[in-house]
């Protein structure tokens, strides 16, 4: 395994910290007026999905976790387990739903880029834009034309997102699956 220092940290990098695999989701270099510089990070555990804040000294070093990605077809969800299939070999790969990020946006039969370590699923790379259908939302009040008015909407996958007042039931909308923000009508 390759050793890296906190000065080499990048968002999305995978490291071994305290004998567990982590993904760096946020990284900030802090140089206070007094004292030594440090690196403030937000880490996501690749086995449990939990997120923690951790501070590294610039002089520390950690092992980089070797990860590769592969396009796999999403088959189904069984409780807390997601099942993917390699379309070339037909091997099935299981992944805990907690480490997938936002499994609600997965569509059966669609290909997704799965992050793997030694053929074990440890994460997903979602597209930046997912199309979903609005299943239910309140009608906008007549005359309420103030710019930027948002209202909650339940999508066909059960996710609730904030949408503009003009969106109606049955509309197809584009959503960012990581932030769960409305992007545009699809």
Sine and cosine of phi, psi and omega as CSV:
sin_phi,cos_phi,sin_psi,cos_psi,sin_omega,cos_omega
0.00,0.00,0.51,-0.86,-0.04,-1.00
-1.00,-0.02,0.72,-0.69,0.06,-1.00
-1.00,0.04,0.68,-0.73,0.06,-1.00
-0.77,-0.64,0.49,-0.87,0.08,-1.00
-0.99,-0.17,0.34,-0.94,0.00,-1.00
-0.85,0.52,-0.39,0.92,0.04,-1.00
-0.93,0.38,-0.32,0.95,0.02,-1.00
-1.00,-0.07,-0.04,1.00,-0.03,-1.00
-0.88,0.48,0.62,-0.79,0.09,-1.00
-0.68,-0.74,0.45,-0.89,0.06,-1.00
-0.88,0.47,0.76,-0.66,-0.01,-1.00
1.00,-0.09,-0.17,0.98,0.01,-1.00
-0.94,0.35,0.50,-0.87,0.00,-1.00
-0.93,-0.38,0.75,-0.66,-0.04,-1.00
-0.71,-0.70,0.30,-0.95,0.15,-0.99
-0.98,-0.22,0.85,-0.52,0.01,-1.00
-0.69,-0.72,0.81,-0.58,-0.06,-1.00
0.82,0.57,0.67,0.74,0.05,-1.00
0.89,0.45,0.38,0.92,0.05,-1.00
-0.75,-0.66,0.51,-0.86,0.03,-1.00
-0.99,0.14,0.71,-0.70,-0.02,-1.00
-0.72,-0.69,0.44,-0.90,0.13,-0.99
-0.91,-0.41,0.72,-0.69,0.03,-1.00
-0.99,0.16,0.90,-0.43,0.00,-1.00
-0.99,-0.13,-0.45,0.89,0.08,-1.00
-0.59,-0.81,0.55,-0.83,0.00,-1.00
-0.57,-0.82,0.72,-0.69,0.01,-1.00
-0.60,-0.80,0.76,-0.65,0.08,-1.00
-1.00,0.01,0.78,-0.63,-0.02,-1.00
-0.85,-0.53,0.81,-0.58,0.03,-1.00
-0.85,-0.52,1.00,-0.01,-0.04,-1.00
-0.93,0.36,0.34,-0.94,0.01,-1.00
-0.90,0.44,-0.55,0.83,0.00,-1.00
-0.84,-0.55,0.69,-0.73,0.01,-1.00
0.99,-0.14,0.02,-1.00,-0.05,-1.00
-1.00,0.00,0.40,-0.92,-0.01,-1.00
-0.95,0.32,0.43,-0.90,0.03,-1.00
-0.53,-0.85,0.16,-0.99,-0.02,-1.00
-0.87,-0.49,0.88,-0.48,0.02,-1.00
-1.00,-0.08,0.81,-0.59,-0.05,-1.00
-0.77,-0.64,0.40,-0.92,0.19,-0.98
-0.90,-0.43,0.83,-0.56,-0.08,-1.00
-0.90,-0.45,0.62,-0.79,0.08,-1.00
-0.91,-0.41,0.83,-0.56,0.00,-1.00
-0.94,0.34,0.78,-0.62,-0.06,-1.00
-0.99,0.17,-0.17,0.99,0.02,-1.00
-0.99,-0.16,-0.57,0.82,-0.06,-1.00
-0.94,-0.34,-0.38,0.93,-0.02,-1.00
1.00,0.04,-0.10,0.99,-0.03,-1.00
-0.97,0.26,0.42,-0.91,-0.05,-1.00
-0.90,-0.44,0.67,-0.75,0.04,-1.00
-0.69,-0.72,0.43,-0.90,0.14,-0.99
-1.00,-0.10,0.68,-0.73,0.01,-1.00
-0.58,-0.82,0.57,-0.82,0.00,-1.00
-0.93,-0.38,0.76,-0.65,0.04,-1.00
-0.92,-0.39,0.63,-0.77,0.15,-0.99
-0.97,0.23,0.48,-0.87,-0.01,-1.00
-0.89,0.46,-0.43,0.90,-0.05,-1.00
-0.99,0.10,-0.22,0.98,0.00,-1.00
-0.94,0.35,0.32,-0.95,0.15,-0.99
-0.64,-0.77,0.54,-0.84,0.00,-1.00
-0.73,-0.68,0.29,-0.96,0.03,-1.00
-0.99,0.10,0.65,-0.76,0.09,-1.00
-0.99,0.12,0.68,-0.73,-0.05,-1.00
-1.00,-0.04,0.86,-0.51,-0.05,-1.00
-0.97,0.25,0.87,-0.49,-0.04,-1.00
-0.75,-0.67,0.62,-0.78,0.12,-0.99
-0.75,-0.66,0.36,-0.93,-0.01,-1.00
-0.90,-0.44,0.47,-0.88,-0.02,-1.00
-0.54,-0.84,0.60,-0.80,0.07,-1.00
-0.98,0.20,0.89,-0.45,0.01,-1.00
-0.81,-0.58,0.46,-0.89,0.00,-1.00
-1.00,-0.01,0.77,-0.64,0.04,-1.00
-0.98,0.21,0.80,-0.60,-0.02,-1.00
-0.99,-0.15,-0.87,0.49,-0.06,-1.00
-0.25,-0.97,0.19,-0.98,0.08,-1.00
-0.91,-0.41,0.74,-0.67,0.04,-1.00
-0.81,-0.58,1.00,-0.08,-0.05,-1.00
0.92,0.39,-0.88,-0.47,0.00,-1.00
-0.99,-0.11,0.21,0.98,-0.06,-1.00
-0.89,-0.46,0.74,-0.67,0.08,-1.00
-0.97,-0.22,0.66,-0.75,-0.01,-1.00
-0.90,-0.43,0.80,-0.59,0.04,-1.00
-0.87,-0.49,0.38,-0.92,0.01,-1.00
-0.77,-0.64,0.68,-0.74,0.11,-0.99
-0.98,0.20,0.89,-0.45,-0.06,-1.00
-0.92,0.39,-0.30,0.96,0.01,-1.00
-1.00,0.09,-0.70,0.71,-0.09,-1.00
-0.96,-0.27,-0.19,0.98,-0.05,-1.00
0.90,0.43,0.27,0.96,0.10,-0.99
-0.95,0.31,0.62,-0.78,0.04,-1.00
-0.99,-0.17,0.67,-0.74,0.01,-1.00
-0.86,-0.51,0.77,-0.63,-0.02,-1.00
-0.99,-0.17,0.52,-0.85,0.03,-1.00
-0.57,-0.82,0.63,-0.78,0.08,-1.00
-0.94,0.34,0.68,-0.73,-0.01,-1.00
-0.88,0.47,-0.52,0.85,-0.03,-1.00
-0.89,0.45,-0.52,0.85,-0.03,-1.00
-1.00,0.02,-0.14,0.99,-0.04,-1.00
-0.97,0.24,-0.33,0.95,-0.03,-1.00
0.99,-0.12,-1.00,0.03,0.00,-1.00
-0.80,-0.60,0.97,0.23,-0.06,-1.00
-0.92,0.39,-0.24,0.97,0.01,-1.00
-0.89,0.45,-0.43,0.90,-0.05,-1.00
-1.00,0.04,0.02,1.00,0.03,-1.00
-0.97,0.26,0.63,-0.77,0.05,-1.00
-0.89,-0.46,0.79,-0.61,-0.03,-1.00
-0.86,0.51,0.69,-0.72,0.03,-1.00
1.00,0.01,-0.19,0.98,-0.03,-1.00
-1.00,0.04,0.52,-0.85,0.06,-1.00
-0.99,0.12,0.60,-0.80,0.05,-1.00
-0.68,-0.73,0.46,-0.89,0.06,-1.00
-1.00,0.08,0.91,-0.41,-0.06,-1.00
-0.97,-0.25,0.73,-0.69,0.07,-1.00
-1.00,0.10,0.77,-0.63,-0.07,-1.00
-0.81,-0.59,0.54,-0.84,0.16,-0.99
-0.71,-0.71,0.90,-0.43,-0.05,-1.00
0.78,0.63,0.74,0.67,0.02,-1.00
0.87,0.49,0.42,0.91,0.09,-1.00
-0.91,-0.40,0.78,-0.63,0.00,-1.00
-0.94,0.34,0.83,-0.56,-0.03,-1.00
-0.82,-0.58,0.01,1.00,0.01,-1.00
0.09,-1.00,0.17,-0.99,-0.01,-1.00
-0.77,-0.64,0.57,-0.82,0.18,-0.98
-0.96,-0.28,0.96,-0.29,0.02,-1.00
-0.99,0.14,0.45,-0.89,0.17,-0.99
-0.91,0.41,0.40,-0.92,-0.01,-1.00
-0.95,0.32,-0.24,0.97,-0.10,-0.99
-0.64,-0.77,0.83,-0.56,0.03,-1.00
-0.84,-0.55,0.70,-0.71,0.01,-1.00
-1.00,-0.07,0.74,-0.67,0.01,-1.00
-0.64,-0.77,0.33,-0.94,0.00,-1.00
-0.98,-0.22,0.69,-0.72,0.05,-1.00
-0.97,0.25,0.88,-0.47,0.00,-1.00
-1.00,0.07,-0.65,0.76,0.01,-1.00
-0.48,-0.88,0.71,-0.70,0.16,-0.99
-0.43,-0.90,0.48,-0.88,0.03,-1.00
-0.93,0.36,0.49,-0.87,0.11,-0.99
-0.95,0.31,0.59,-0.81,0.03,-1.00
-0.95,0.31,0.60,-0.80,0.03,-1.00
-0.93,0.36,0.70,-0.72,-0.01,-1.00
-0.90,0.44,0.68,-0.73,0.03,-1.00
1.00,0.07,-0.15,0.99,0.01,-1.00
-1.00,0.09,0.99,0.13,-0.09,-1.00
-0.94,-0.35,0.34,0.94,0.03,-1.00
-0.89,0.46,0.72,-0.69,-0.03,-1.00
-0.90,0.44,0.65,-0.76,0.08,-1.00
0.99,0.11,0.24,0.97,0.03,-1.00
-0.96,0.28,0.81,-0.59,-0.01,-1.00
-0.89,-0.46,0.46,-0.89,0.03,-1.00
-0.62,-0.78,0.42,-0.91,0.01,-1.00
-0.97,0.26,0.57,-0.82,0.06,-1.00
-0.66,-0.75,0.69,-0.72,0.06,-1.00
-1.00,-0.07,0.80,-0.60,-0.02,-1.00
-1.00,0.00,0.18,-0.98,-0.03,-1.00
-0.90,0.45,-0.29,0.96,0.04,-1.00
-0.99,-0.12,0.10,1.00,0.05,-1.00
1.00,-0.02,-0.11,0.99,-0.01,-1.00
-0.98,0.20,0.65,-0.76,0.05,-1.00
-0.97,-0.24,0.81,-0.58,0.03,-1.00
-0.78,-0.63,0.36,-0.93,0.08,-1.00
-1.00,0.05,0.78,-0.63,-0.03,-1.00
-0.79,-0.61,0.36,-0.93,0.07,-1.00
-0.91,0.42,0.34,-0.94,-0.09,-1.00
-0.88,0.48,-0.45,0.89,-0.07,-1.00
-0.97,0.23,-0.19,0.98,-0.02,-1.00
-0.96,0.28,0.71,-0.70,-0.04,-1.00
-0.87,-0.49,0.20,-0.98,0.08,-1.00
-0.85,0.53,0.68,-0.74,0.03,-1.00
1.00,0.00,-0.21,0.98,0.03,-1.00
-0.93,0.38,0.59,-0.81,0.12,-0.99
-1.00,-0.09,0.77,-0.64,-0.02,-1.00
-0.78,-0.62,0.39,-0.92,0.08,-1.00
-0.99,-0.17,0.71,-0.70,-0.05,-1.00
-0.76,-0.65,0.61,-0.80,0.15,-0.99
-0.99,0.14,0.91,-0.42,-0.09,-1.00
-0.93,0.37,-0.42,0.91,-0.01,-1.00
-0.97,0.24,-0.68,0.73,-0.04,-1.00
-0.99,-0.15,-0.21,0.98,-0.05,-1.00
0.86,0.51,0.59,0.81,0.01,-1.00
-0.98,-0.20,0.60,-0.80,0.10,-0.99
-0.92,0.39,0.71,-0.71,0.04,-1.00
-0.96,-0.29,-0.80,0.61,-0.04,-1.00
-0.14,-0.99,0.13,-0.99,0.15,-0.99
-0.96,0.27,0.58,-0.82,-0.03,-1.00
-0.99,-0.14,0.00,0.00,0.00,0.00
